[in-house]
Structure formats: C-alpha cells, structure tokens
C-alpha cells in the first residue's frame, strides 16, 4: 500500500487490476487488423463493381429488347402496308382490265400481252400513277371518260418511245392530262404550248409534240376513239 503525504493526508492507491488494464496492440495485431479492413474494403469494392456491371448489363438487355420490339413492329406494319397495297392493286388491275378489254382496242389487254404498250399503259395507271385515279367499274361509269383519256395518252408515251423523248412534256406525272404539256419559245421569241392540250374543254382535244424524238408506232385507233 502506498501513502501520499501531501498536506499531511494519507491517500491510499489501489494496486492495478489486470482486468482493467489495456495494453497497446502488438505489430502483429495491427497487421492483422489492417489486413481485415483491407479485405473488407476490397470485398465492398468488388460488390459495388459487380452491381454496376449487372446494372449496365440489365440496361443493355432492356435497350436491345426495346430495339428488337421496335424493329419487329416496324416490319410488321411495313409488311402489312405492302400487303394492303398489293391487294388494292390487284383489285385495280381487275377493274381496269375488265373495262379496257371491252373497248375496240382492248385485245392486247384481254390477251394479257404484258410486253405490249397497251398492257404497260394499263399497268402504269394501276400501280405507278401518282394520281391513283378512281377506276370505272362498269361500261356506263362516268369515270370512264377521264380514265380512257389518261390511258390513251399513257399508251402514246409507251408506243412512241416516251422514255427517250427530248422532253417528257409532263407525261406520266400525277398532274391532270390537261397539264401534260409545256411552253416552249422558238428562236424568234414566239411561245408555243406543246403536248396534250384541252382547248376550251376539260378533255384533251389536241396533241402537238413536234421534234421530240418520237420513235415507234403512233396508236391512231386509240387516239381517234
């Protein structure tokens, strides 16, 4: 027992208790603790990396699925639209063939001579004409007049080598046949309207195509119809 004699008082100091004493960690313990903490940090980093990678993979998979869905829907609607147009053209060909075959000059169409200018003209009206005009369904259909007029001018184009004309005069465009023409000026400054013309009428009553590289056969029977 120890005594403190300060100011004449005795102070008793208890002997140290081994249970309450703390010693500094040894170097080995410090290394072990550091190793444990390092392993924990590395494990957390690896888990975070795996989580980020999994999230990125999930986002990529979702994006690919969305793109695949969009492509599938696009192909579906394109195919559906293409099928609808093909079906419509099949009906248009049926009506056009029925109507034109009954005309005096409809033999080539009735025989389905696909190399003839008559068939090419009908096929253009049915499938490629930007105007996609309504087709007559019967002999007394009022739409027959404009349809036959457009057919005859288209026939002239295919019969007379229209693909090689110097100027197409707006033939085979989506315009009305009264506009299948162009203004030209000669060397003296005089202006002429060349092509199909509707003079004081809503129907073509004059065709003038001079010096335009026409070659082939002029369909006079059809033009005189």
Buried (B, 14 or more C-beta within 10 A) or exposed (E): EEEEEEEEEEEEEEEEEEEEEEEEEEEEEEEEEEEEEEEEEEEEEEEEEEEEEEEEEEEEEEEEEEEEEEEEEEEEEEEEEEEEEEEEBEEBBEBBBBBBBEBEBBEBBBEEEEEBBBBBBBBBBBBEBEEBBEBBEEEEBEBBEBBBBBBBBBBBBBBBBBEEBEBBBBBBBEEBBBBBBEEBEEEEEEEEBBBBBBEEEEEBEEBEBEEBEBEEEEBEEBBEE
